[in-house]
Amino acid sequence: MLFRLQKRVRDRLYYRIRAIRQLTSSWKKTDEEKEVQELEEKEAVSPDHTSQKLKPRIEFTARVYAVYPQDKKVKLSVIRRGNSDAALTLNYSTVDGIGKKDLHYLPKMENLRFAPQEMQKDIVIDLVDGADWRPNTVFYVHLKIVDQDEGGKTKLGECNIAHVKCPEDTTSFSGTPNVEFVKGNYVCKENCGWVRVFITKRGKTKTPHDVGVRFETEDISANANEDYVPYKNALLYFKGQEYEKYIDVEVVDDKDDEKDETFSVELLGTEDRETTIGNKKRTIVTIISDDNVLKNITNTRKLVGYYLKRMTPGQATWREQIINAASVNSGDVANATVLDCVLHGLAFPWKFAFAFVPPPMMMGGWLCFVVALIAIGLVTAVVGDIASIFGCMVGMPDAITAITLVALGTSLPDTFASKIAAENDDSADNAVGNVTGSNSVNVFLGLGLPWLVAAFYWCDKGQPFVVKAGDLGFSVAVFTIFSIIFLIVLIARRMLAVFGKGELGGPPGPKIACGVFFILLWVAYIGLSIWKTQ
């Protein structure tokens, strides 16, 4: 259920909220794909591991492999664990994600034969030269057992689907590559067999080489060898293009009804001086006793309620709103950057003032709607007056101030909302529709409502309500012509292969050319409007 909620189609409001929160350092920097992967881990490790604990299994050596624009191919490793006396035939196939076959990679579907006692084989996927590898562009490689000799009982392991993606390369503040845990806590049942924790390596080393990471476990309330099998100064290697690997910690089921127990896994350091340990160097594992079924159900309900609340906007209380407004990165200080602190400082007065708007959960959201509308009206009046005063000080007419400073400022959230939608949606609907929808509200509601109120006011006074057009006709004519040109370019991008047959993305050259052309249209519109007012 949580996986479906996370993968559901987002509306434009979601992207606008996320854009504004990122601009004001109020959004926790969690990778969206990482959240989906956490759900794929199923928070508590699958009960199937009980039956797989002593059985042989086969899977990828890493869950995520990294590719960069200059790479020509990607190499993935498949490993057998446990008894390998029987020969085995495995089928692997590539599957599209955001990355598309023939556009980012060459599709492949082949069989892989493991001879008896053969433990590891490599898969090589060729990449398309000059492909547009944007951050988080991803495709997948699936494994499937086709055949194995009589007596063979090998099963697919948990990492039977590999993610091949272009990472964001979020390195440490100094710019050096780092290694850290994917998340800070894991939950498993006592009879699960083992718990799997994931480690990611961010950034590229100057020279390609394997990176060794030392780690160990430490008791908190759980006892080593009684509740889990410990590690002491163990070593894990990131080889080749491996980006996200895993550590399996065996969990001991003692059949006793006991309280939940915890232990930690900590990264000690790396084998090379170039790679450092990131902020998330410690993760906590909680073992839930499964001897009390009712207790398990209660814990599950708590977890589901917590994650549902986190994934649904507008569920914060008044106190949480104020705390989030006063905190850098919405309280996630450990992962906050210098830019987050600067943005928080600039936006703090507005964030703190609007934190007193009633939460949406009160009175069905109507109280929040009314108070927010009043607050927006006050801010609009203040922004309009400040812009007018600034224009007067620098000798800029109100008409030019309106279409430059005011319009640019109010359109900034739309710009970032469209950027986020373009990066996360499968289509360009929200990226383009966000702008047209916002402009529709500005024109039809932003003008219509004040004019309606003014018309009633002057009608009550017995006088006609007249708004002089001024240079509006010329400005609208220029805007209409440029809009038609814009639509023609969009249609051409959809139909012509040189643009990649899509409104967004495509080959780097035409993509950048279209972006520059649209910016020049805006500059030309501003220039012609200023020329007309002179």
Sequence and secondary structure as in RCSB ss.txt:
>XXXX:A:sequence
MLFRLQKRVRDRLYYRIRAIRQLTSSWKKTDEEKEVQELEEKEAVSPDHTSQKLKPRIEFTARVYAVYPQDKKVK
LSVIRRGNSDAALTLNYSTVDGIGKKDLHYLPKMENLRFAPQEMQKDIVIDLVDGADWRPNTVFYVHLKIVDQDE
GGKTKLGECNIAHVKCPEDTTSFSGTPNVEFVKGNYVCKENCGWVRVFITKRGKTKTPHDVGVRFETEDISANAN
EDYVPYKNALLYFKGQEYEKYIDVEVVDDKDDEKDETFSVELLGTEDRETTIGNKKRTIVTIISDDNVLKNITNT
RKLVGYYLKRMTPGQATWREQIINAASVNSGDVANATVLDCVLHGLAFPWKFAFAFVPPPMMMGGWLCFVVALIA
IGLVTAVVGDIASIFGCMVGMPDAITAITLVALGTSLPDTFASKIAAENDDSADNAVGNVTGSNSVNVFLGLGLP
WLVAAFYWCDKGQPFVVKAGDLGFSVAVFTIFSIIFLIVLIARRMLAVFGKGELGGPPGPKIACGVFFILLWVAY
IGLSIWKTQ
>XXXX:A:secstr
 HHHHHHS   HHHHHHHHHHHHTT S    HHHHHHHHHTTSS  TTHHHHTTS EEEES SEEE  TT SEEE
EEEEEES   S EEEEEEEE SSS BTTTB   EEEEEE TT  EEEEEEEB TT    TT EEEEEEEEEEE T
T   EE S  EEEEE       TTS  EEEES SEEEEETTSSEEEEEEEEES  SS   EEEEEEEEESSS BT
TTB   SSEEEEE TTEEEEEEEEEB         EEEEEEEEEESSSS EE S  EEEEEEE TT HHHHHHHH
HHHHHHHHHHHSTT   HHHHHHHHHSGGGG GGG  HHHHHHHHHHHHHHHHHTTS  TTGGGGHHHHHHHHHH
HHHHHHHHHHHHHHHHHHHT  HHHHIIIIIHHHHHHHHHHHHHHHHHH SSSHHHHHHHHHHHHIIIIITTHHH
HHHHHHHHHHHT       TTHHHHHHHHHHHHHHHHHHHHHHHH GGGTSSSS  SHHHHHHHHHHHHHHHHHH
HHHHHHHH 
